[in-house]
Amino acid sequence: MIIVKLGGSVFSDKTGKPENFDEETVRRIAKEIAEFYPGKDFIIVHGGGSFGHPEAKRYRIREGLGNCPEIKRIGFSETHRAMLRANDMIVKIFLDEGLPAFSVSTSSIFLTRNGDVVHGDVEVIKKLIGNRFIPILFGDVSVDLAKGIDILSGDQIITYLAKMLKPKKVIFLMDVDGIYDGRPGQGNLMQNLSKDELDSLLTRLHCTAAGTDVTGGICNKLHEAAKIAEHSEVWFVNGKVPGRLGGAIMGDSLGTRIVG
């Protein structure tokens, strides 16, 4: 089994107009996956990009229900609806390419407490995989046991799935070539990393998320990658470049490979 994270920066421009969508890139990614399916099982998890992030920031979902629960409830639903729109476009492209993609609404199967996953019902995902579907989950809002509501990032979802399902590989698709020893896209590309090297790397990276990213940016990805590497091989590759995903699936791609 391979889990692929389709980063929001790959299928949309977070700094552009709300809900812009790069259909060409998503279709090419679907075609690359089709080259390996049904020989390999896949789960896709996509980010928010220009869809969920603006709404989540506007309504300050990360703060919980707080002192304005009436407004926050509306914002909670609006953020979820924005993510459903992105998910629907991605699922449709996969179906167009002959891949049996099936949308799984993240907020319906995960619970959080102060932003951390405390429960995730993966039985439906297991059954979908067993029946040769390709589940497509997404970063989403979550019902939070402490704050009422919160945001659950795609990276956190993958960490939980890796722990429960033990995939062979987790591949993060980004808009840069991998992990650098400086700011994203700057410095030297680090092609091989051990899990133990990640802590020292985090202290050297600029981890403040740019733009409207409300899920932690590259810093969050590396924190989650350290956890994922306990169960699976992890890759970070450029999803904007043809062939990089296919190369990572085969184990030979320009990018960053992390092993436990």
C-alpha positions in Angstrom: 0.0 0.0 0.0 1.2 3.5 -0.8 -0.3 6.7 0.6 0.1 9.8 -1.6 -0.3 13.3 -0.1 -1.4 15.7 -2.8 -0.3 19.0 -1.3 -2.5 22.0 -1.7 0.3 24.0 -3.3 0.5 21.3 -6.1 -3.1 21.5 -7.2 -3.7 25.2 -6.5 -2.0 28.5 -5.9 -2.6 29.5 -2.2 -1.6 33.1 -3.0 -4.0 33.3 -5.9 -7.7 33.7 -6.2 -9.8 31.6 -3.8 -10.6 28.1 -5.2 -8.3 28.2 -8.2 -7.5 24.7 -9.4 -4.7 23.2 -11.6 -6.6 20.5 -13.5 -3.7 19.7 -15.8 -1.3 18.8 -12.9 -3.9 16.7 -11.1 -4.8 14.8 -14.3 -1.1 14.1 -14.9 -0.7 12.8 -11.3 -3.7 10.5 -11.8 -2.2 9.2 -15.0 1.0 8.4 -13.1 -0.9 6.5 -10.5 -2.8 4.6 -13.2 0.5 3.2 -14.4 0.8 1.2 -11.1 -2.9 0.5 -10.4 -4.2 -2.2 -9.7 -0.8 -3.8 -9.1 -0.4 -1.5 -6.0 -3.0 -0.2 -3.5 -3.3 3.5 -3.0 -4.8 6.0 -0.6 -4.8 9.7 -1.6 -4.9 12.5 1.0 -5.1 16.0 -0.4 -4.6 19.4 1.3 -6.7 22.5 1.3 -4.7 24.8 -1.0 -6.8 27.9 -2.0 -10.0 26.1 -1.0 -10.1 25.4 2.8 -7.3 27.7 4.0 -9.0 31.0 3.3 -12.2 30.0 5.0 -10.4 28.4 8.0 -8.4 31.6 8.5 -11.4 33.9 8.0 -13.4 32.2 10.7 -10.4 31.4 12.9 -11.4 27.7 13.1 -8.2 26.8 15.0 -9.4 28.8 18.0 -12.4 26.6 18.5 -16.0 27.7 19.1 -14.8 30.3 21.5 -17.0 33.4 22.3 -18.7 33.5 18.9 -20.2 30.1 18.5 -23.0 31.2 16.1 -20.5 32.6 13.6 -18.0 29.8 14.2 -20.6 27.1 13.4 -21.3 28.8 10.0 -17.6 29.0 9.3 -17.1 25.3 10.3 -19.6 24.3 7.7 -18.3 26.7 5.1 -14.8 25.5 5.5 -15.9 21.9 5.1 -18.0 22.8 2.0 -14.9 24.4 0.4 -12.9 21.2 1.0 -15.7 19.1 -0.5 -15.5 21.2 -3.7 -11.8 20.5 -4.0 -12.3 16.9 -3.3 -15.0 16.5 -5.9 -12.8 18.0 -8.6 -10.0 15.6 -7.7 -12.2 12.6 -7.5 -13.8 13.4 -10.9 -10.4 13.6 -12.6 -9.3 10.2 -11.1 -12.6 8.7 -12.3 -12.0 10.2 -15.8 -8.7 8.4 -15.9 -10.3 5.0 -15.1 -9.3 5.0 -11.4 -12.0 3.9 -8.9 -11.6 6.9 -6.6 -14.0 7.2 -3.6 -14.4 10.2 -1.5 -14.1 9.7 2.3 -15.1 12.7 4.4 -12.4 13.1 7.0 -14.6 15.0 9.5 -17.0 12.1 9.6 -14.5 9.5 10.8 -11.9 11.5 12.9 -12.2 13.1 16.3 -9.5 15.4 17.8 -8.7 16.9 21.2 -6.8 20.2 21.1 -5.9 19.4 17.5 -4.5 15.9 18.0 -6.3 12.9 16.6 -7.8 10.8 19.4 -10.0 8.6 17.2 -10.1 7.6 13.6 -12.4 4.9 12.2 -10.3 3.2 9.5 -12.5 0.1 9.0 -14.3 1.7 6.0 -10.9 2.6 4.5 -9.7 -1.0 5.0 -12.8 -2.3 3.3 -12.5 0.1 0.4 -8.9 -1.0 -0.2 -9.9 -4.6 0.1 -12.5 -4.0 -2.6 -9.8 -2.3 -4.8 -11.1 1.3 -4.5 -8.8 4.2 -4.1 -10.0 6.2 -1.0 -9.5 9.9 -1.3 -9.4 11.8 2.0 -8.6 15.4 2.7 -7.5 18.0 5.3 -10.7 19.1 6.9 -12.4 20.6 9.9 -12.8 18.3 12.9 -15.1 17.9 15.8 -12.8 18.6 18.8 -13.5 17.2 22.2 -11.8 20.2 24.0 -12.4 23.2 21.7 -15.6 22.1 20.0 -14.1 22.5 16.5 -10.6 22.5 15.0 -8.6 21.9 11.8 -7.2 18.4 11.0 -4.4 18.6 8.4 -3.8 16.1 5.7 -0.4 15.5 7.2 -1.9 14.5 10.6 -4.4 12.2 8.8 -1.5 10.4 7.1 0.4 10.0 10.3 -2.6 8.2 11.8 -3.2 6.1 8.7 0.5 5.1 8.6 0.3 4.0 12.3 -2.9 2.0 11.7 -2.3 0.6 8.2 1.5 0.3 7.9 1.9 1.3 4.2 5.1 0.5 2.4 5.6 4.1 1.4 4.2 7.6 2.1 4.9 10.1 -0.7 4.4 13.8 -0.2 3.9 15.8 -3.4 5.1 19.4 -3.0 5.8 22.4 -5.2 9.6 22.1 -4.6 12.0 19.2 -5.2 12.1 18.0 -1.6 13.5 19.0 1.8 16.3 21.6 1.8 18.8 22.5 4.5 17.4 26.1 4.3 14.1 27.6 3.6 11.9 25.5 1.2 13.4 25.6 -2.3 16.6 27.2 -1.0 19.9 25.8 0.1 21.0 22.2 -0.7 18.5 19.4 -1.4 18.8 16.7 1.2 18.2 13.5 -0.7 18.6 11.1 2.1 17.7 11.6 5.8 17.4 9.3 8.8 14.6 9.9 11.2 17.2 10.9 13.8 18.5 13.7 11.6 15.1 15.4 11.4 15.2 17.1 14.9 18.4 18.9 14.1 17.1 19.9 10.7 14.0 21.4 12.2 16.0 23.9 14.3 17.7 25.2 11.1 14.6 25.6 9.0 12.3 28.6 8.7 9.1 27.0 9.9 6.6 30.0 9.7 4.0 29.1 7.2 3.6 31.5 4.3 0.4 33.1 3.1 -2.9 31.6 4.4 -1.6 28.1 5.4 -3.3 27.3 8.7 -1.8 23.8 9.1 1.8 24.4 9.9 3.6 24.4 6.6 6.9 22.5 6.1 7.6 22.5 9.9 4.4 20.5 10.5 5.2 18.1 7.6 8.6 17.3 9.0 7.3 16.7 12.5 4.7 14.3 11.0 7.3 12.7 8.8 9.4 11.8 11.8 6.4 9.9 13.2 5.5 8.3 9.9 9.0 7.1 9.4 8.5 4.8 12.4 6.2 2.8 10.2 6.9 3.5 6.5 9.4 4.8 4.1 8.8 8.5 3.4 9.4 10.5 0.3 9.1 14.3 -0.5 9.1 15.0 -4.2 8.0 17.7 -6.6 4.4 17.0 -7.7 4.7 19.7 -10.4 7.4 17.8 -12.3 6.2 14.8 -14.5 7.7 11.5 -13.5 8.7 12.3 -9.9 5.7 10.5 -8.3 6.3 7.5 -10.5 10.0 7.5 -9.6 9.2 7.6 -5.9 6.8 4.7 -6.3 9.5 2.7 -7.9 12.1 3.9 -5.4 14.2 6.0 -7.7 13.3 9.7 -7.9 14.9 13.1 -7.3 13.6 14.2 -3.9 14.1 13.5 -0.3 13.9 10.0 1.1 13.5 9.4 4.8 13.9 6.1 6.5 13.6 5.1 10.2 
